[in-house]
Structures are given as C-alpha cells and as structure tokens.
Amino acid sequence: MLTLSKVSKRYGPKILFWEISLRMLRGERMGLVGPNGAGKTTLFSILLGELEEDEGEIEWERNVQIGYLPQESAPTGEETVLELATAIDQKLAETLKILREHPDEEDPERLEALEKYAEMEGYTLEAKAKKTLSGLSFHVDDFNKPAKTLSGGWVMRAHLARLLVMEPDLLMLDEPTNHLDLETLGWFQEQMRKFPGSVLTISHDREFLNSTCNGIIEISNQKLHSYQGNFESYLTQKAEREAQHLAAYRNQQREIAHHEDFIRRFRAKASKASQAQSRIKLLEKMERIEAPESTESTLSFSFPQPPRSGQRVATLTSIRQAYGDHLVYADLNLEVEKHERIALVGPNGAGKSTLLKILADLVPIESGTRELGHNVSVGYFSQHRVEGLNLERTVLEEAMHGAQNNAFDQDIRTLLGAFLFKGDDVFKKIKVLSGGEKSRLALVKLLLSPPNFLLLDEPTTHLDMSSIDAVIQALKDYTGTLIFVSHDLHFIRALCKRTIRIEAGRVTNYAGDYDYYLWKSDSNDAKTGLVEGLSDKRPDRKIVSKAKDNSLNPKERRRLRAQEQDRIKAKRGKQEDKVRKLEKEIARLEEEQKAINLQLADPLSYEDQEKAKELNISAARLARQLNERNYEWEIEAEKLLEIVG
C-alpha cells in the first residue's frame, strides 16, 4: 500500500529524520510513536502531500483512498453534524447542501436532489452515520445542529464519525483519543479492531495502542524502527534490540582498541610494521557500529510535599447543582479521606468536571454544603485553566516564581525538561507559548508547590509518554489527597485506588481500583455497552457446569444430590462465617474511627502537638484498614451470593 525509501526532512540546520524507510501493507494497523518534536506530524504532512520531503521517494498503490483526522482544528462550514458525518465525498456533500437550502417538499431542485441522494445510497449512509454519532456520544437532538456551534472537541468527534462512515483504505489519525471521554474511547477502540482497512495513528495512549495496533513505528533520534505486535510487545523488542546493539558496539570498541594498541606499540618496529599497516587498513575498512542512542533518563527529582491535612479532607452534603435548565446533581453526597486516590469515571457530560469544580469552590452551588477538613488547601488543574500565568515572564521565571523556597534551580530545570521545556525553551516568554505548552507549564507549577488536596482534570493532554510517566511518578510520591478525571487508562491504572462512577446525577462508589470497578460493574454497565471495549485485567470468572450422567440409577442420583447439597451447605456456612467476621471487624473499626474523629473535631486536641500527631496517625491507619476490610467484604459477599444463587 505504501513504501518510503530513504526519506529525509530537515528544517534549517535541524534534521527531523534522515533516510528513513518503511513498507506498510493493506490490513496493517500501525501506531506511530516517539517523543514530541521527533517529526511524527511532519511525516503525516509529507504522506498527505502537504509538505515535500528533502530526499527519498514515496510510492502509493494506485487509487488508495485516505481518511485523515488532524490533532486539532478540523474545518467546519454551514453543515449540520449529521451532514458532516455523511459528507464522505464531494458529490454527496453538494446534494446535502441542496437539500438543506431547499426545504420546500415541492421544490423541483429538492426533488431532483432527493433522487440523487437515494441513488448514492444516502439513506443507508445516514443510518450508519447516526449509529456512529451515537457511539461517539452525540444525542439525537445534536444531529441537526450546525457543526460550527459545537466546541472544538465535539467537532473533532463529528469528523471522526465521518471517517468511520467513509471506511477509507487507510485511516491516518493524529492523537484521535484526545477529545474522547473514557467510555467513548472504549467504543472507539472496538470500532478500530473491526475496521476493515489499514490504520496509521499517532498516539501517546499506551492502552489504545495495545488494544488496536498490530505494529509500532518509532521515530527517534532522526531514525525510524518498525516492530511487530502491540505497544507492550514493542517495548520488549526495543529493549532487546538496544541490548544487542550495545553489546555489539562494546565488542567492536574492544576490537578497535586492541588493534589501535597494536598499531601504537609496533608501528615503528621494522619486524611488525607490515602487520601494523594491515591493521590500519582493517580499521579503515571496518563498518563502524554507531554508539547507542542516548535513552531518556528516568526523572530524578525530589518533589516538595504539601503540609499535612486532617483525616477528613472534604464533605459534600445534599448538593444541588444546575446550569440553567440542565440539572447536574439533585442530591450529591460525598466524603473524601486523607491520602485517597480517586478516579472519576462515567459518560461524557455526566458531571465529572463539575464535581471537581464544586470541590474546588469554582462554581456556586444552589443548595447543600461543601466543607473542607482541618488545614486543607485545594489545588485545581484543568488543561484550559492557564489564566494564572504571567505572560511577560519566561518559562523558567514563572516556574521559579511558583516553586517552594527549598526547590533548587537545577531541580526546576530538570522538571521543566521532563515536561518538554528543554534547552533555550525555558527562556521563551509565556505569551509566545502554544495552548498545550501553557497547560504543561501550569502543571509544572502545581507539582513544584503542591497543595494537600489536588483536583486534576485531564492532566495528561498535550504530554508525550515520558512526560506522562513523570507525572505518574510525581503523583505516586505525592503525600496529599488526589481526585482526577482522565481518559488515559495507563494513568488511571497507575494511580487509582478508589473509583467513583458518575451517571445521570448518581454517584456510585467502588472501594477499589479501576480493574475492581470493571469487575464489579461487569454484570451491569459492561453488559449494556457503557464500557464496551475496556478490558478487565482480572482473570475471567468462568462458571463450569457438570453434565448429567444419565447412566446412574435413581437411588444413586439421589445420594449424589444429597452429597452435593451437604457440600454446598457446608461451603455456604463457611462463607457466611467469613462474611460475619468481616462485618464484626468493620463495625469495630468504624466505632474506633468515630471516636478518633470526635477527638480530631475537638480544637483542644491540637494544643498538644504530639497528641494531634498520634491521632492523625491512628485515623490514617483506621481509614486504611477500613478500606481493606470493606474491599474484602465485598469480594466475600459476592462469593456468598454466587453460592446461594
């Protein structure tokens, strides 16, 4: 389908890639990865004919149809969402325009256009487009809205729907998951697995690449390497290739050093001069193995930690929140404890970002109460919330201004480098930065001087994989309390310890990580398609049924049935004992926690600092034990239900 032969591209003195070659076959689904600035989007532009390569050749199979989704700012005109989703070729788009401009049912032009629309199978296409738009979380009443009235993220979804309806020979997608919420992402991954054509996608989403790709192409250090398999397979193969390269390089360096030593010692000695000359010629002809590419070092930075808070961090009671006629929450209740790591999940528009803003006191609530615990300081991050940056400062000045006093300049430079501000980039004025760069800088400032209650809304957007890992490591080391919204499953699985699902104004708590949430929701949400395509990493729970043995006589069958009933009864009794013991343990811990919380609520407790410290330690221990026992109880209670059922 596509062949690249020794293609090179440079911008001035900077070489993006040099003599790269690639062959892509029909049916392949390839992920294009590499650090930001390596040339991934530039390579896309060259393949699309928007840029010219400096050297090399690009060959396409004849009549290959390409569908392209840019990372940002796909164009819109006067068309509706449905018209945009069905505009897969120019003739059909023109016919739809005529239908929109001639609403009169008796208009001859409209009648002619309707006939053409039917001939082009427009009605079948329309049904397919509606199904696709619904999968991407559009509501039916959105279909006839002008596309230009939507936010940028929803416009991108409409264009993505158009490409899925089109089914081109090759889909070229630049960060297609950036504008998708977690559950829409699951649906989209399923469509990618079913897609009949080829796919070439730029993505920093590991789970998406694992789920959808059968090959990975890496651009790094001006070179291109191809790997078979998904992203995890690529990581393994890359490590093996780098180890082999390093071993070969070291062996050759030892051989070169040995020859050079011989030449140095015997070049002037008459009896050995000819041998020395032979070795000089050997070294001249030797094809040198290049030194291994410098691998990105793991971020080494001592992140400043926030002051301690009380055990109870935040409490929301009977919150009602609406935007005009749109009711988001009617009776929202939530308690957040110290050190929790909570992921908010649920369909787009359910109220996840609104909940973060309520906790951050950024939106007025209609009724109910929001209470913060003792010594709680709140930090809220949104990819759109960069108004606090001083546009006249440089990147480095702004980072240093927000850092705690004990942060060293080199540590700040290291952290900025991890977030893609390298070399002279740190001296850029903030006013010349892109939106994504400002978002990254705002996140750096938050990590340099973190509050003890962090609220993060899609913190990994605009970050490459190494930067995402830097954020994950920072938040693993973070000693405060964290609530976040993200569509990056790698990020969620690395940090989430408690999951809250939000849907239709209802908040459902799952006292476990994301995979525990998927497991618990398996009989509910997963089967209704709400989390279609998102895999549970727990082992499958298989129910094995025994076939009846009709060769046994009635008496023997009765005896076996009685034995089976006794076995089930004994198993149920044993399981009931486990559940009862856990319930007693939970009740005891709750009583202890209640007593501790009463003491923590008493201002006199803080007069003795040692006593206050011991109380907080006990409160943290009890909260951890309660979470563990409740988690165990849910698992054992589930087992009991399976026995009884």
C-alpha positions in Angstrom: 0.0 0.0 0.0 2.7 2.5 1.0 6.5 2.5 0.6 9.0 5.0 1.9 12.6 4.8 0.6 15.4 6.8 2.3 13.2 9.8 3.0 14.8 12.8 4.8 13.4 16.0 6.2 15.1 19.0 7.8 14.1 22.5 9.0 17.1 24.7 8.6 20.0 23.1 10.5 17.7 20.7 12.4 17.3 17.2 10.9 14.0 15.7 11.9 14.6 12.3 10.2 17.3 11.0 7.9 17.0 8.3 5.2 14.1 6.5 6.8 12.4 3.6 5.0 9.1 1.9 5.6 6.7 -0.5 4.0 3.1 -0.7 5.0 0.8 -3.4 3.8 -3.0 -3.5 3.5 -4.7 -4.5 6.7 -1.9 -3.4 9.0 -2.8 -1.1 11.9 0.3 0.7 12.9 1.0 3.1 15.8 3.5 5.9 15.2 5.3 6.8 18.4 8.2 8.9 19.5 9.0 12.0 21.7 7.3 15.3 20.9 9.3 17.1 18.2 10.6 13.9 16.6 8.7 14.5 13.4 5.6 12.4 13.6 3.1 15.0 12.5 5.7 16.3 9.8 5.8 12.7 8.4 2.0 12.7 8.2 2.1 16.1 6.3 4.6 14.6 3.8 2.4 11.5 3.3 -0.6 13.7 2.7 1.3 15.9 0.2 1.1 19.0 2.3 5.0 19.1 2.7 7.7 17.8 0.4 10.5 15.5 1.5 14.0 16.8 1.0 15.3 13.4 -0.2 14.0 10.0 -0.9 10.9 8.5 -2.6 7.3 7.8 -1.5 5.2 5.3 -3.5 1.5 4.7 -3.1 -0.6 1.9 -4.5 -2.9 3.2 -7.2 -6.3 4.6 -6.1 -5.7 4.4 -2.4 -8.4 6.3 -0.5 -7.0 8.1 2.6 -9.0 9.5 5.5 -7.2 11.9 7.8 -8.0 13.3 11.3 -5.8 16.2 12.4 -4.9 16.6 16.1 -6.7 20.0 16.3 -9.0 22.3 14.4 -10.7 20.3 11.7 -12.7 22.6 9.4 -16.4 23.2 9.5 -18.8 25.2 7.4 -22.6 25.6 7.5 -23.3 21.9 7.6 -25.1 20.2 10.4 -23.5 17.4 12.5 -25.3 14.7 10.5 -24.3 16.3 7.2 -20.7 16.5 8.3 -20.7 12.8 9.3 -22.2 11.8 5.9 -20.1 14.1 3.7 -17.7 11.3 2.6 -17.4 12.7 -1.0 -17.9 16.0 -2.8 -21.0 14.9 -4.8 -22.8 13.7 -1.7 -21.9 16.9 0.2 -23.2 19.0 -2.7 -26.5 17.1 -2.7 -26.9 17.5 1.1 -26.3 21.3 0.7 -29.1 21.5 -1.9 -31.5 19.6 0.4 -30.7 22.0 3.3 -31.1 25.1 1.1 -34.4 23.9 -0.4 -36.7 22.8 2.4 -39.9 23.0 0.3 -41.1 19.5 -0.4 -42.4 20.5 -3.9 -39.3 22.4 -5.0 -38.1 20.7 -8.2 -34.4 21.1 -7.2 -35.1 19.4 -3.9 -36.9 16.5 -5.7 -34.0 16.0 -8.0 -31.6 16.1 -5.1 -33.6 13.5 -3.2 -33.4 11.2 -6.2 -29.6 11.6 -6.4 -29.4 11.1 -2.7 -31.2 7.8 -3.0 -29.1 6.7 -5.9 -25.9 7.3 -3.9 -27.4 5.2 -1.1 -27.6 8.3 1.1 -30.3 6.9 3.3 -28.2 3.8 4.2 -25.3 6.1 4.8 -27.4 8.3 7.0 -28.4 5.4 9.2 -24.8 4.3 9.5 -23.8 7.9 10.4 -26.4 8.2 13.1 -25.3 4.9 14.7 -21.7 6.1 14.6 -22.5 9.5 16.1 -24.4 7.8 18.9 -21.4 5.6 19.6 -19.3 8.8 19.9 -21.9 10.1 22.5 -23.8 12.5 20.3 -27.5 12.8 21.3 -30.2 12.5 18.6 -31.1 16.2 19.1 -27.5 17.1 18.2 -27.7 15.7 14.7 -29.3 18.7 13.1 -27.3 21.3 15.0 -24.8 23.4 12.9 -21.4 21.8 13.5 -19.7 25.2 13.9 -21.7 25.9 17.1 -20.1 22.9 18.8 -16.9 23.1 20.9 -13.6 22.0 19.2 -13.6 18.6 20.8 -17.1 17.8 19.5 -16.3 19.0 16.0 -13.3 16.5 16.1 -15.8 13.8 17.1 -18.0 14.6 14.2 -15.1 14.4 11.8 -14.1 11.1 13.3 -17.6 9.9 12.7 -17.2 10.9 9.0 -14.1 8.9 8.7 -15.6 5.8 10.3 -18.6 6.1 7.9 -16.3 6.6 5.0 -14.2 3.4 5.7 -11.2 4.6 3.6 -8.4 2.2 2.6 -6.1 4.0 5.1 -7.1 5.9 8.2 -4.4 8.4 9.3 -5.2 9.6 12.8 -3.2 12.2 14.8 -4.0 11.8 18.5 -7.6 10.6 18.0 -8.2 9.9 21.7 -7.5 13.5 22.9 -11.2 14.5 22.6 -12.8 11.3 23.8 -14.0 10.5 27.3 -13.1 7.1 28.8 -16.3 5.3 27.8 -16.5 6.7 24.3 -12.9 5.6 24.0 -13.9 2.1 24.7 -16.5 2.1 21.9 -13.9 3.7 19.5 -11.3 1.0 20.3 -13.8 -1.6 19.4 -14.5 0.1 16.1 -10.8 0.2 15.4 -10.5 -3.5 16.0 -13.3 -4.1 13.5 -12.1 -1.6 10.9 -11.6 -3.3 7.6 -8.9 -1.0 6.2 -5.4 0.0 7.3 -4.7 2.4 10.1 -1.7 4.6 10.9 -2.1 6.5 14.1 -0.1 8.9 16.2 -0.9 8.4 19.8 0.6 8.7 23.3 -2.1 6.5 24.8 -0.5 3.1 25.6 -3.8 1.3 26.3 -5.2 2.5 22.9 -2.1 1.3 21.1 -2.1 -2.0 22.9 -5.8 -2.5 22.0 -5.8 -1.5 18.4 -2.3 -1.9 16.8 -0.5 -4.9 15.3 2.6 -3.0 14.7 4.5 0.0 16.1 6.7 2.5 14.2 9.1 4.6 16.3 10.7 7.9 15.2 13.5 8.8 17.5 17.0 10.4 17.1 16.4 11.0 13.3 15.8 7.3 12.7 12.8 5.0 12.1 12.4 1.5 13.5 9.4 -0.9 12.9 8.2 -3.5 15.3 5.6 -6.2 15.0 2.9 -6.5 17.7 1.2 -4.0 20.1 2.8 -1.4 22.3 3.9 -3.8 25.1 5.5 -6.1 22.5 7.3 -3.1 21.1 8.7 -2.2 24.5 10.1 -5.7 24.9 11.5 -5.8 21.3 13.0 -2.4 21.7 14.8 -3.3 24.9 16.2 -6.5 23.2 17.3 -4.5 20.1 19.0 -1.9 22.3 20.7 -4.6 24.4 22.0 -6.3 21.3 23.2 -3.0 19.8 25.0 -2.1 23.0 26.7 -5.5 23.2 27.8 -5.3 19.5 29.1 -1.7 20.0 31.1 -2.7 23.0 32.6 -5.7 21.3 33.6 -3.6 18.3 35.1 -0.9 20.6 37.2 -3.5 22.4 38.4 -4.9 19.0 39.2 -1.4 17.8 41.1 -0.6 21.0 43.0 -3.9 20.6 44.1 -3.0 17.0 44.9 0.6 17.9 47.1 -0.6 20.8 48.9 -3.0 18.5 49.5 -0.2 15.9 50.7 2.2 18.6 53.2 -0.3 20.0 54.6 -1.8 16.8 54.1 0.7 14.0 57.8 1.9 14.3 59.2 -1.6 14.7 60.5 -2.9 11.4 59.6 -6.6 12.0 56.0 -5.7 12.9 55.4 -2.7 10.6 53.7 -4.6 7.9 51.3 -6.2 10.4 50.6 -2.7 11.9 49.8 -1.4 8.4 47.4 -4.3 7.8 45.6 -3.4 10.9 45.4 0.2 9.9 43.8 -0.8 6.6 41.4 -3.2 8.5 40.3 -0.3 10.7 39.8 2.0 7.7 37.6 -0.6 6.0 35.7 -1.6 9.2 32.0 -0.6 9.1 31.6 1.2 12.4 28.7 0.5 14.7 27.2 3.7 15.9 27.2 4.5 19.5 23.8 3.6 21.1 21.2 6.3 21.1 21.1 8.1 24.5 18.0 6.8 26.2 15.8 9.2 28.0 16.8 9.1 31.7 14.3 8.5 34.4 13.2 11.7 36.0 15.2 12.2 39.2 13.6 15.0 41.2 12.7 15.4 44.9 9.2 16.7 44.7 8.3 19.1 47.5 5.5 17.7 49.7 2.4 19.6 51.0 1.6 20.3 54.6 -0.5 17.6 56.4 -4.2 17.9 56.5 -6.8 16.4 58.8 -8.2 12.9 58.2 -11.4 14.2 56.8 -10.5 16.2 53.7 -13.8 17.2 52.1 -17.5 16.6 52.7 -20.3 17.4 50.2 -23.8 17.2 51.7 -27.1 17.3 49.7 -25.6 19.3 46.9 -27.9 20.6 44.1 -26.2 21.9 41.1 -27.6 23.0 37.7 -26.6 25.1 34.7 -29.8 26.9 33.7 -32.4 24.2 33.0 -29.8 21.4 33.0 -29.8 19.7 36.3 -26.4 18.0 37.0 -26.9 16.9 40.6 -30.0 16.8 42.7 -28.7 15.3 46.0 -25.0 14.8 45.8 -23.2 13.4 48.9 -19.5 12.6 49.1 -16.8 12.2 51.7 -13.1 12.3 50.9 -10.5 11.0 53.3 -6.8 11.8 53.7 -4.4 10.1 51.2 -7.2 8.8 48.9 -6.5 8.4 45.2 -9.9 8.7 43.5 -10.7 8.4 39.7 -14.0 9.8 38.5 -15.4 7.8 35.6 -18.6 8.0 33.6 -20.1 9.1 30.3 -19.3 12.5 28.8 -21.4 15.3 30.3 -22.3 13.3 33.4 -20.8 15.9 35.7 -17.2 14.7 36.4 -15.6 18.1 35.7 -18.5 19.8 37.6 -17.8 17.7 40.7 -14.1 18.8 40.6 -15.2 22.4 40.3 -17.6 22.1 43.2 -14.8 20.6 45.4 -12.5 23.5 44.2 -15.2 26.0 45.1 -15.1 27.4 41.5 -18.9 27.2 40.8 -21.7 28.4 43.1 -23.9 25.6 44.4 -27.7 26.1 44.5 -28.1 24.3 47.8 -26.3 22.0 50.2 -23.0 22.3 51.9 -19.3 22.0 51.0 -16.9 21.6 53.9 -13.1 21.2 53.9 -11.3 19.5 56.7 -8.6 20.8 59.0 -5.7 22.5 57.3 -6.9 21.5 53.8 -5.5 23.5 50.8 -7.0 22.9 47.4 -5.3 22.9 44.0 -7.3 22.6 40.8 -5.8 21.9 37.4 -7.6 21.9 34.1 -6.0 21.9 30.6 -7.9 25.1 30.0 -7.0 26.8 33.3 -3.9 28.8 32.5 -5.1 32.3 33.2 -2.9 32.5 36.3 0.3 32.5 34.2 2.2 35.8 33.9 2.6 36.3 30.1 5.5 38.6 30.5 7.7 36.1 32.4 9.9 33.5 30.8 9.1 29.8 31.4 11.9 29.5 33.9 10.9 32.7 35.7 7.3 31.5 36.0 8.3 28.1 37.3 10.8 29.6 39.9 8.2 32.1 41.0 5.7 29.3 41.9 8.3 26.9 43.4 8.7 26.4 47.1 11.8 28.0 48.7 13.6 24.7 49.1 13.4 23.8 45.4 16.8 24.0 43.7 17.2 25.7 40.3 18.6 22.5 38.7 15.7 20.5 40.0 13.3 23.1 38.4 15.3 22.8 35.1 15.1 19.0 35.3 11.3 19.1 35.9 10.8 21.6 33.0 12.9 19.3 30.8 10.6 16.3 31.6 7.7 18.4 30.5 9.3 19.2 27.2 10.8 22.6 28.0 14.4 21.8 27.0 17.5 24.0 26.3 16.6 27.5 25.3 12.9 26.8 25.5 13.0 27.8 29.2 13.8 31.4 28.2 10.8 31.8 26.0 8.2 34.3 27.0 4.9 32.7 28.1 3.0 35.0 25.7 4.5 33.1 22.7 3.7 29.6 24.0 1.0 27.5 22.5 -2.0 26.4 24.5 -0.5 23.0 25.1 2.8 24.5 26.3 0.9 26.8 28.7 -1.0 23.8 30.0 2.2 21.9 30.6 3.8 24.8 32.4 0.7 25.2 34.7 1.1 21.6 35.6 4.8 22.0 36.4 3.9 24.9 38.7 1.3 22.8 40.5 3.9 20.0 41.1 6.6 22.4 42.3 4.3 23.8 45.0 1.5 21.3 45.6 -1.4 21.8 47.9 -2.5 18.9 50.0 -5.8 18.3 48.0 -5.2 18.0 44.3 -8.1 18.1 41.7 -6.9 17.2 38.2 -9.0 17.4 35.0 -7.3 15.6 32.1 -3.7 16.3 33.2 -2.0 14.2 30.5 -3.4 16.0 27.5 -0.5 17.5 25.4 2.0 15.3 27.1 4.2 12.6 25.5 4.7 9.2 27.1 7.9 10.1 29.0 6.1 13.2 30.4 3.1 11.2 31.4 5.4 8.8 33.3 7.0 11.8 35.0 3.5 13.0 36.2 2.7 9.5 37.4 5.9 9.2 39.4 5.3 12.7 40.9 1.8 11.7 42.0 2.9 8.3 43.3 5.4 10.2 45.6 2.8 12.9 46.4 1.6 12.6 50.1 -1.6 14.6 49.8 -5.1 13.6 48.6 -5.9 13.2 44.9 -9.1 13.2 42.8 -8.8 13.2 39.0 -10.6 12.8 35.7 -8.6 11.1 32.8 -9.2 9.1 29.7 -5.7 7.6 29.8 -6.1 4.1 31.2 -2.3 3.8 31.8 -2.5 6.8 34.0 -5.7 5.6 35.8 -4.4 2.2 36.5 -1.1 3.6 37.8 -2.8 5.8 40.4 -6.4 5.0 41.1 -7.2 3.3 44.5 -10.9 4.2 44.6 -13.3 4.6 41.7 -16.4 6.8 41.6 -18.8 6.4 38.7 -21.0 9.4 37.8 -24.0 9.0 35.6 -27.4 10.8 35.3 -26.7 12.7 38.6 -26.0 9.5 40.5 -22.7 8.8 42.2 -21.7 5.2 42.8 -18.7 4.4 44.9 -16.4 1.4 44.2 -14.0 0.8 47.0 -11.2 -0.4 44.8 -9.0 0.4 41.7 -10.2 0.7 38.1 -10.0 -3.0 37.4 -12.0 -3.7 40.5 -14.6 -1.2 39.2 -14.7 -3.0 35.9 -15.1 -6.4 37.6 -17.9 -5.1 39.9 -19.7 -3.4 37.1 -19.4 -6.5 34.8 -23.0 -7.6 35.4 -24.3 -4.0 35.0 -22.6 -1.3 32.9 -20.3 -3.5 30.9 -23.2 -5.6 29.6 -25.1 -2.6 28.5 -22.2 -1.4 26.4 -21.2 1.6 28.6 -17.7 0.3 29.0 -17.6 -1.7 25.7 -14.0 -2.3 24.6 -12.4 -1.6 28.0 -10.9 -4.9 29.2 -10.8 -6.1 32.8 -7.4 -7.3 33.7 -8.7 -9.7 36.3 -8.9 -13.4 35.4 -12.1 -14.5 33.8 -14.7 -15.9 36.2 -15.9 -19.0 34.5 -18.8 -21.0 35.6 -18.3 -24.7 34.9 -21.4 -26.9 34.7 -21.3 -30.6 35.0 -23.1 -32.7 32.5 -25.7 -35.0 33.9 -24.7 -38.7 34.0 -27.9 -40.5 32.8 -26.2 -43.9 33.4 -26.8 -43.6 37.2 -29.9 -45.2 38.8 -32.4 -43.0 40.6 -31.1 -44.1 44.1 -27.5 -43.3 43.2 -28.6 -39.9 41.8 -30.5 -39.0 45.0 -27.4 -39.9 47.0 -25.2 -37.7 44.9 -27.7 -34.9 45.0 -27.8 -35.1 48.8 -24.0 -35.1 49.0 -23.9 -32.1 46.7 -26.5 -30.3 48.9 -24.4 -31.0 52.0 -21.3 -29.8 50.3 -23.0 -26.6 49.2 -24.5 -26.1 52.7 -21.1 -26.5 54.3 -19.5 -24.2 51.8 -22.2 -21.6 52.4 -21.8 -21.9 56.2 -18.0 -21.4 55.9 -18.5 -18.4 53.6 -21.2 -16.9 55.9 -18.7 -17.1 58.8 -16.1 -15.2 56.7 -18.6 -12.5 55.9 -19.8 -12.2 59.6 -16.3 -12.0 60.9 -15.5 -9.2 58.4 -18.8 -7.4 59.3 -17.8 -7.5 63.0 -14.3 -6.3 62.2 -15.7 -3.4 60.1 -18.2 -2.4 62.9 -15.3 -2.4 65.4 -13.1 -0.3 63.2 -16.0 2.1 62.5 -16.5 2.6 66.2 -12.8 3.3 66.7 -12.8 5.7 63.7 -15.9 7.5 65.2 -14.1 8.0 68.5 -10.9 9.3 66.8 -12.9 11.7 64.6 -14.6 13.1 67.6 -11.2 13.8 69.2 -10.0 15.3 65.9 -13.0 17.6 65.8 -12.1 19.0 69.2 -9.8 22.1 68.9 -8.3 21.2 72.2 -6.7 18.1 70.6 -4.4 20.4 68.6 -2.9 22.1 71.7 -0.7 19.0 72.3 1.2 18.6 69.0 2.3 15.0 69.9 -1.2 14.0 70.7 -2.6 15.5 67.5 0.1 13.7 65.5 -0.8 10.4 67.2 -4.5 11.0 66.5 -3.9 11.6 62.8 -1.6 8.6 62.5 -4.4 6.4 64.1 -7.0 8.0 61.9 -5.0 7.2 58.8 -4.4 3.6 59.9 -8.1 3.1 60.7 -9.1 4.5 57.3 -6.7 2.2 55.5 -7.9 -0.8 57.5 -11.5 0.0 56.8 -10.9 0.3 53.1 -9.1 -3.0 53.1 -11.8 -4.8 55.2 -14.6 -3.3 53.1 -12.9 -4.4 49.9 -12.5 -7.9 51.3 -16.2 -7.9 52.5 -17.4 -7.0 49.0 -15.4 -9.9 47.5 -16.5 -12.4 50.1 -20.1 -11.3 50.0 -20.0 -11.7 46.2 -18.8 -15.3 46.7 -21.6 -15.9 49.1 -24.2 -14.6 46.6 -22.8 -17.0 44.0 -23.1 -19.9 46.4 -26.7 -19.0 47.4 -27.7 -18.1 43.9 
